[in-house]
Amino acid sequence: MTSTAAAAPRPEVGMMVSLDHTIYFHNPRDFRADEWLFTEMESPWAGDGRGLVFQRIFTREGKLVASCVQEGVVRLKQPSDSKL
């Protein structure tokens, strides 16, 4: 099977930067950070080189212990002769 897409180089990430991030701890004395935790993440929006991520962290028993929000920038690697 031949494909022209296979010959094209795959884009590489050149830069990733967090614009802002926040962690909200819920009842921090009710869980231990050195025990098993489950994390659930969703990215409801990405565009124009930016992305938004929401994350929730739970104990083994299913108790929500933290909520996180982060916005970041992703730029693809530019050719070395590029002025951008």
C-alpha positions as CSV (number, residue, x, y, z in Angstrom):
1,M,0.0,0.0,0.0
2,T,1.5,3.4,-1.0
3,S,0.5,6.7,0.5
4,T,1.7,10.2,-0.2
5,A,0.9,11.1,3.4
6,A,3.5,8.7,4.6
7,A,6.2,10.6,2.7
8,A,5.3,13.9,4.3
9,P,7.2,14.7,7.5
10,R,5.0,14.7,10.7
11,P,4.8,18.1,12.5
12,E,6.8,18.3,15.7
13,V,6.0,20.4,18.8
14,G,8.5,23.2,19.0
15,M,7.2,24.9,22.2
16,M,4.6,24.2,24.9
17,V,4.0,26.8,27.6
18,S,1.4,27.1,30.3
19,L,-0.3,30.5,30.2
20,D,-2.1,30.0,33.5
21,H,-3.0,27.2,35.8
22,T,-4.9,26.8,39.0
23,I,-5.4,23.9,41.4
24,Y,-8.3,24.0,43.8
25,F,-8.0,21.6,46.7
26,H,-11.2,20.4,48.4
27,N,-10.8,19.3,52.0
28,P,-7.0,18.8,51.7
29,R,-6.9,17.1,55.2
30,D,-9.2,14.4,54.0
31,F,-6.8,12.6,51.6
32,R,-3.2,11.6,51.4
33,A,-1.1,12.6,48.3
34,D,1.1,9.5,48.7
35,E,-1.9,7.1,48.1
36,W,-3.6,6.1,44.9
37,L,-5.4,8.9,43.1
38,F,-7.5,8.9,39.9
39,T,-7.4,11.8,37.5
40,E,-10.0,12.7,34.8
41,M,-9.1,15.2,32.2
42,E,-11.1,16.9,29.4
43,S,-10.1,19.5,26.8
44,P,-13.3,21.2,25.7
45,W,-11.6,23.7,23.4
46,A,-8.4,24.1,21.4
47,G,-7.6,26.5,18.6
48,D,-5.3,29.2,17.3
49,G,-2.3,27.5,19.0
50,R,-4.0,27.4,22.5
51,G,-5.8,24.8,24.5
52,L,-7.9,24.6,27.6
53,V,-7.9,21.7,30.0
54,F,-10.1,20.8,33.0
55,Q,-9.0,18.1,35.4
56,R,-10.6,16.4,38.4
57,I,-8.7,14.3,40.9
58,F,-10.4,11.6,43.0
59,T,-9.4,9.2,45.8
60,R,-9.8,5.5,45.4
61,E,-13.2,5.8,47.2
62,G,-14.4,8.3,44.5
63,K,-14.1,11.5,46.7
64,L,-13.3,14.6,44.7
65,V,-10.1,16.1,46.2
66,A,-8.9,18.6,43.6
67,S,-10.0,20.5,40.5
68,C,-7.6,21.9,38.0
69,V,-7.8,24.4,35.2
70,Q,-5.1,25.2,32.7
71,E,-4.6,27.1,29.5
72,G,-1.6,26.6,27.4
73,V,0.1,27.5,24.1
74,V,1.5,25.0,21.6
75,R,3.6,26.0,18.7
76,L,4.8,23.6,15.9
77,K,8.6,23.5,15.2
78,Q,9.5,25.9,12.4
79,P,12.0,25.1,9.7
80,S,15.5,26.3,10.7
81,D,15.5,28.9,7.9
82,S,12.1,30.4,9.0
83,K,12.0,33.9,10.3
84,L,8.9,33.2,12.5
